[in-house]
């Protein structure tokens, strides 16, 4: 399943593939920061020909501010990193949709939102810059 998406100024079909380690990392960090909002940078690869975003790693952004009802980080301390595909943050309220503030501060190609109670991949949704949900699948660990 895929949806039409405009990201990085290009129209393409999108599906997201998220590694199991990233899913577990987002959930664990969100639980750890609760009731504050957690914020993380997503790293991975974009395959424009296949219309797929592979989310492979998490990075805690430098100088991040994480508070009740709010999280952010300044862009200046981030190195130039072409593997950054977006941002993940938590919604301790349990609401899984992006807020207007989320969309106005969108960074990268995708935004993952992890909502309370942070139990499994069902508590995570991925969106494009216009707030449209992008279907994703979890890639199990390579043995």
WOZIMO-V264792 format. One record per residue. RES is the residue in one small letter. PSI is psi in whole degrees, -180 to 180 (* if undefined). BURIAL is # if it has 16 or more other ideal C-beta (glycine too) atoms within 10 Angstrom, else .. Layout:
# WOZIMO-V264792
res=[RES/RES]
psi=[PSI/PSI]
burial=[BURIAL/BURIAL]
This chain:
# WOZIMO-V264792
res=[x/x/x/x/x/x/x/x/x/x/x/x/x/x/x/x/x/x/x/x/x/x/x/x/x/x/x/x/x/x/x/x/x/x/x/x/x/x/x/x/x/x/x/x/x/x/x/x/x/x/x/x/x/x/x/x/x/x/x/x/x/x/x/x/x/x/x/x/x/x/x/x/x/x/x/x/x/x/x/x/x/x/x/x/x/x/x/x/x/x/x/x/x/x/x/x/x/x/x/x/x/x/x/x/x/x/x/x/x/x/x/x/x/x/x/x/x/x/x/x/x/x/x/x/x/x/x/x/x/x/x/x/x/x/x/x/x/x/x/x/x/x/x]
psi=[137/162/157/137/145/110/143/29/11/138/128/163/140/137/151/141/120/130/150/-39/-38/-45/-49/-35/-43/-46/-46/-43/-37/-43/-42/-40/-16/135/7/157/135/150/136/153/136/131/149/-147/146/126/98/-32/-41/-12/41/142/121/119/114/-25/159/146/133/120/142/143/31/144/122/116/177/118/12/139/146/168/148/143/-27/-41/-10/135/159/112/105/-6/-4/121/-8/-161/146/141/163/156/93/-19/-18/-7/126/-8/151/143/171/-41/-39/-48/-35/-21/25/137/126/-156/-26/160/124/134/126/121/152/137/14/48/-40/-177/-22/-17/6/135/151/138/156/-178/-12/6/14/133/136/126/146/158/156/127/122/159/144/129/*]
burial=[././././#/./#/././././#/./#/#/#/#/#/#/././#/#/./#/#/#/./#/#/././#/././#/#/#/#/#/#/#/#/#/./#/./././././#/#/#/#/#/#/#/././#/././#/./#/././././#/#/#/././././././././././#/#/#/#/#/#/#/#/#/./././#/./#/./././#/./././#/#/#/#/#/#/#/#/#/#/#/./#/././#/./#/#/#/#/#/#/#/././././#/./#/././#/./././.]
